[in-house]
Amino acid sequence: MRELEAPKFERAKSGEELDMSDVTVIMPLAGLGMRAREVTKDAIPKTLIELEGGKTVLDRICEQLQEAGFRHFVFCVGHHKEQVIDHLSAEDWINADGVDYRFSEEEDLSGVEGAVLNAIETLDLKGQAMIVPGDMLHDMDALVELNRAHKDSGAGITMGTTRNITERTGDVNKMVIEEGTNRLLWMFDRTEEPVTGVPGTANTTRIGVDIIDIDYFKDLCDQFLEANPHQNKNIGMRDTLGPWVIHMGNTALHAFETEAEVVDMGTPDTIYYGQANWRTINSRQPTED
C-alpha cells in the first residue's frame, strides 16, 4: 500500500461571482429515518411528511433551492426509493426549463458521505457541489452565501455553521474554527462535550450543509478508505472523515458562519414544530419558542 499523505488542494480564485446554476445539489435521501418513525410509522420517508398547507418537506426544500437559482440536482435514494422517485418525478418545479435531475441508487446504506461518494462515482460528477439534507429547513439566502464564500476562499470543503441557537438545535458549539482564517480545527462527535473559550478559536454549530470541490472530496474519501478499509464506505464527516483529515494535517477544511435558524425534521418534536412554522424559517431572526 502506498504511503498516505495529507491530501493537497490548490484552487486558483477566478474572481468571477459564482452563479448557483454552476453548483450541483446533492441530496442524501436514502436513510431509514429511525428517529421519525413515531410520526411516519415507516410507511413513508420523513422527507415526504406534509407541512401545514399540504406541501411535503422535500417539496419545500426543492422549490426554495430552485427559487435561489440552483438548477442541477442529484438525489441519493435507498429506503422507500420508489416513493421518493415517483414523488419527485411528478413535481412541476423539477420539470421547469433549465432544471435537470438524476437519481443515485444505493443498495447498501453507507451514511451521508458514503452516499455522496457513490453518486460522484456512478454519475461522474465534477465541479462544485452542495450537500443538502432532505429533512432540514434552511434559509436559502444563507446557502447561496455559503457557496460563494467557499468559492472565494479556495477551500476544498466548507461546512455551514450558525450561532442562531434555539431549543431545537442539536450538537451546539461542536465545530472549532480558527479565527481570522475560518480553518476547521476540530469537530467534537455526538457523545463529546465541546471545549470552548480557547484563545484564537471560535465554537460554532453545524447546519448540516457542506460545500465541496468534488475532485477534492473524492480524493479525501479514497485516501480515508485506503487507510481505514474496515469502514466499507460508511463515512461520516463529523465522526470519522473530518477528524482523520484534520489529524493528517490538512488545512483545506473550512467553516462559514451564517445567521440562519435551522430546523432538523428528524424527531417528533422538531417535525411538529416544522410542520406548523415552516413559513417563518427563512428569517435571519430567531423564531419565538
N, C-alpha and C positions, 0 to 999 in steps of 0.2 A: 504494500500500500504506500502511495506517495506521502511524503511529509506534508502535513497540513500547515498552512499559514493563514494569518488573518486575511480574509478576502479584501482585495484592493478595490477602490472605487474612485474614479475621477470622471467628472462630467463638466464640460465647459458650459458656462452660463450663456445663453443665447442673447439675453437682453430683450427678447420678444415676450409680450404678455401671453400667457397660456390661455388658450380657448378650451372650454370644457369638452368640446367635441373631439379634442385630441386625447382625452382620457378614457380608458376602458374601465367601466364599473364592474367589479367582480363581487357578486353577492352570494355568500355561502348560505344555502337553504336546506342542507341535507340532514341536519341534526335530528335527534329523537325528541327534543322538547320535553324532557322529563319533568322539569320544574313546573311546566304549564299544564300538566295533564289533569289537574283538578278542574281546569276550565275546558280543555279540548277533548278530554276523555280518549285521547289518541285517535279520534275519529277524523280530525283534520290537523294539518300542520299549524303551529301557532301563528305563522305569518298570514294565515287566512282567517284569523279571528276578526270579526266585524267590529268596527268602531261605531260610535253613536252616529247615525246618519246613513249607515249601510256600507260605507267603504271598508275594505279589509286593510289590515296593517300594511300588507305588501302593496296594495293599490296606492295608498297614501305616500309611501316612500318613493315608489317608482314614478308617480306623477310629479312629485316635487323635484326629483332628480332631473326629469325631462325639462321641467319649467326652468331649472337652474342652468340648463344648457348641455347636459350630458346626453349623448346620443348612442353610445356603444355599451351594450350590456351583456354580461355573461352570468348565467345563473347556475350555481353548483347544486345539483339536486340528487337526492338519495331516498330517504324515508318519505313516503307519501309523494314520490316524484310525479306520479301520473296526475294527481290533483293539482300540483303546482304548475306543471307543463300545460295542462288543459286550461287552467285559470288564466295564466299569463298570455297564452296564445289567443285568447278571446278578447283581450282588453283593447280598447280603441287606441290608447296612447301608444301602445307598443307597435302599432301599425302605421304610425304617423310618418310623414316624409322625413327621411334622413335618419330614422331610428333603425338600428339593427340589433338583433339579439341572438344569442346562441345558448345552448344548454351543455353543461359538462356533467355527465352522469357518474355517480360513484357507486360501486358495488360494495366496497368495504369502507365504512366511515373512518376518516382519518383526521378529524378535527378541522378547524378553520384553515390554518395554514397548509395542511395536507391537501384539503380540497382545492385551495388556490393553486398549489403546485401542480396538482393533477390537471386543472383547467389550462394552465400555462403550457404544459407538455402536450396535452391532447389537441389543443386548439391552436398551438404555435403563436401564442400572444406575444406582442412586443410593445415597447414604449412605456408610458406612464400609466399606472392603474390605481384605482381607489378600491380598497376592500371595505365594503359596507355591509353590516349585518342586516338581515331582512326582518329583524324583530325589534329594532331600536328607532325611536322617533328623534330626529335631529333638526337643528336649524340648518337649512341648506346653504344660506349665505356663508355660514361658518365653514362648510365643507368646500365651497369654492375658494375661500381664503386659504384654507389648508393646502389645497392643490397648488395654488400659486406660490405659497411660501415654500413648499417642497421644491418646486422647480427653481426658484430663485436661490435657494440655499445650496443646491448641488448635492444634497444628501441622497443616500441610497434608499433609505426608508425614513419616513416621517410619521410619527404617531400623533394623532389628535388627542389633546388633553383639555381639561377645563378645571376652573376653580368655582364654578357655579354649582354649589353642592346643595342638595335637598335631602329630605329624609328617605328618598327613593334611591339615592346614589350609593353604589357599592364600590368597594376597593379604593376608598378615599386616600389620597396622598401617597399612592404606592409607586408613582413614577418619579424618579430623581433625575433632574437635569442640571447641567452646568449653566449658571447664569452668564449671560452675555453671548454664549455660543449656541444654546439650546441643544447641546450634545447630550444624548442619553447616557447617564452614568450607571443607573441600576433600576431594576424592577423587582419589587417585593411580590412574592407569589400570594395566592389566595389565603394561605394559612399564616402568613407572617404579619406582624405589626410593623409598620414603616418607621424608620428612624427619620426624624425631622430636625430642622434647625442647624444643619451642618453648614458652616460658612462657605460661601461661594456656590451654594446649590439651592435649588428650589424643588419643592414637592408638589406635584400636580396629579390629577386623576384622569385616567384614560377614558376616552369616549367610545372606544370600540372601532374607530375608523383609522386605517393605515393607508398612507400613500406610498407606493413602491415604484422603483425603477425595476421593470420586470426581469431583465437580464441579471441585475444585481441580486434580486430576491432569489432567483433560481440558483445562482451560484452559491449563495449562502446556504440554501436548503441542501444542495448537493453535497457541500462540504460537511455540513452538520450530520447528514445521514451517513456519510462515509466514516465520520468519527464516532457515530452512535448508531450502529446498524440495528440495535435492538428496538429502535423507535418505530421501524416499519412505516415510515411516513406519517406517524401520528405526532405531528409537530405543533407545539404551542408557542406563540411568540413570547408571551409573558412568562411562562413557566419553564420553557426549555430552550427554544432557539435564541431569544433575546439575551438571556443571561450568558449563554455559551458564546455568542458573538462578542459581547462586552468583555468577557473573560479573555477572549483571544486578542484583545487589544484593538478592536475595530472602532473607528471613530465616525463612521458614516450613518449611524443611527441617531436621528434627531427627534425632538418633540416640538409641537407647535401648540401654543395655548390659545383656546377660543374662550368666549364668554357664554357659550350656549348651554342651556339646560338639555340634558339627555335623559330619555326615559327608556329603560330596557324592559320590553314587554315579555319578561321571562317568568315572572311569578304571578300568582293570582292577584296579589295586592297591586302590583305595577300594571298588570293588564287592566284591571278595573279602573285604575286612575287614568291610564292612557285612553281607554275607551271613552271616558267622559270628558277628557280635557285635550284631546288631540289637536283641536283648532288653535290652542294657545301655545303649543310647543314649537313656536317659531320665533319667539321673542328673545332678545338678549337679557331680559329682566327675569329674575327668579319668579316662578309661579307660586302663588299663595298656597300654603299647605292647608 
